[in-house]
Amino acid sequence: MNTQFPHERILMGPGPSPVPQRVLRALSAPTLGHLDPQYLAIMDETCEMLRQVMRTRNPLTFPVSGTGMAGMECVAVNLVEPGDEVVVCVNGVFGGRMKDVMERCGATVHVVEAPWGETIPHDKIAGVLARNPGVRLVGIVHAETSTGAHQPIEGLAEIVHAKGAMLVVDAVTSLGGHDVRVDDWGIDALYSGTQKCLGCPPGLSPVTMGERALARLDARKTKPQSWYLDVTLLRKYYLAGGGGGARVYHHTAPINMTYALREALAIVLEEGLDARVARHAAVHQRLRAGLEQMGLRYIPSHSLHTLNCISIPEGADDAGTRRRLLEEYGIEIGAGLGVMAGKAWRIGLMGHGATVRNVDLVLAALRAVLGR
Ligand SMILES: *Cc1c(COP(=O)(O)O)cnc(C)c1O
């Protein structure tokens, strides 16, 4: 196996997604010091672009060092104290992880479940909140990458806020591919990842927190158990600039990854958020039409555009098909995860990979490999 030159794969799995040359070039720019004024200007610009892409004015918006799971942990460790009651919506792997992470923070978790592939009705969440008046936070996954279910978020914050709780949203597989409106939808905290629909390598997790989240931080009686992800410390580095204060070193920021994210966000904003969402919708429709023509069936009733989860057809070889796609066509698609292992394939159409060319390529390759 050649380990010197990584292949140029067509990444059509659940992430990472293809990275544009512009972003790879940005990665290789000279490494600056993390307190160099030029780097701080780049960081400030990156945070401002994140606000635009998330459609928020939240001052506390920055890339957490680490992948999407670091964003999930960051939000949880800062907003949950031992003994807090929270609600977590679980309809797949990532909702299940959010429950686990919240429990590790000492929360008592009330789970609202839906079968895998389905979305969670808002009135079911309202029912659990009505029965448990002490709940402080509701966590939900916008784009459940393990099942391809597209969870409606709009309108949920009103229900959650009416009970005095906060709304936390996982937008790892939606930001940059689906409409995500932090302020309009009343989301109090949201995290994402760079390697799904933003067209950047894995390594950073954009996080935003609004006023309710900040008030919860200020009201904490205990320190978050994670020093590395403590937002009260992190903000003295990431966000001091805007207020004119001095930057305080916390940890060495991943300098070159910040360049890459800045470039990836520039590409998103050049395309325009609405145009980008429309592009993801159009390629999803094209893929769906082709798959259904081949007799392949979508599992979720309300499917994401960015992640297409289909049943493995009767008699098809799961691992063998994916291996042939990779070896003969250079195309990576995803296997089923959790209860869908062996039952589903997951085809990602994310960011730079969400193109007509890739759709037609994967359809032709599947047709050949499956003999349809
Ligand atoms: C990928 C993903 C994560 C985790 O992100 P990593 O970058 O793998 O740490 C969390 N939530 C969802 C919905 C995801 O798709």
The ligand as an ORCA input file, in Angstrom:
! r2SCAN-3c Opt
* xyz 0 1
  C     -20.329     13.891     11.727
  C     -21.318     14.288     12.775
  C     -20.955     14.579     14.097
  C     -19.564     14.379     14.604
  O     -18.635     15.052     13.928
  P     -17.119     14.577     13.889
  O     -16.538     15.607     13.006
  O     -17.087     13.192     13.316
  O     -16.582     14.635     15.262
  C     -21.931     15.003     14.969
  N     -23.207     15.131     14.589
  C     -23.598     14.819     13.344
  C     -25.033     14.957     12.976
  C     -22.672     14.400     12.397
  O     -23.060     14.091     11.165
*
